[in-house]
Amino acid sequence: MPGTSATPDIEIIVEDIGGGGGGPILPPGGGDDGGEGDDDKSPHRDWSATPRQYSTAIALGLVAILMFFMALASAFIVLRRGSGVWVTVHLPVIVWANTVVLLGSSFTLETARRRLSLADVGGFRKFWMVTTILGFVFVAGQLVAWRQLVAQGVYIASNQASSFFYIFTGAHAVHLLGGVGALVYVLARKFGETTVSRSTAAEVASYYWHFMDGLWVFLLALLYLGK
């Protein structure tokens, strides 16, 4: 109608758009600090790897190592059955002692983890250090086994059986040294400001170590039965 003001209607519409509560309409993700959302704070987030990512990485690594050794084992079996010039390699006695050392290291590693779960950091360090030393002892024992074979005139290129012995034991020793490096890392690393705790790191390292133990038992059985 002429002469009638539309101001009341406009005020009602504005109030309805505002949600009826009289509060301001904020942009998505806005806050009280001038409208900065979570995306604006992303540079300050902690992008360190999570425990699940560590577990996934070690699982992928173990699968790759397993495939590598299974390919070698398949070649060993095929050549052993089809070769007419296969010369048996008698395993040095120290190889069996090395096996006992490696299996013992798994026991000390689990003992260390149990001490850590009981908040006995001192006990954890002691048994974890023993595990690390046993790893070095195993590799040193493998070197002794190789020297004994060399003294007998058995070299990597002597025959097919000796080639597989050196390749199996050498590749395993290299991968085990990687596990020793992981043990040293867990022992020396300060985990106070990281997203992964020492217990989680110790658990992930134990997966690799026990896998290497089991792999060695498999390789030893393959070499012994393939004589």
Secondary structure, DSSP 8 states (H G I E B T S, - for coil): -TT---HHHHHHHHHHHTTSS------TT--TTTS--GGGGGGGS-----HHHHHHHHHHHHHHHHHHHHHHHHHHHHHHHH-SS-------THHHHHHHHHHHHHHHHHHHHHHHHTT-HHHHHHHHHHHHHHHHHHHHHHHHHHHHHHHTT--TTT-HHHHHHHHHHHHHHHHHHHHHHHHHHHHH---TTSSS-HHHHHHHHHHHHHHHHHHHHHHHHHHHHT-
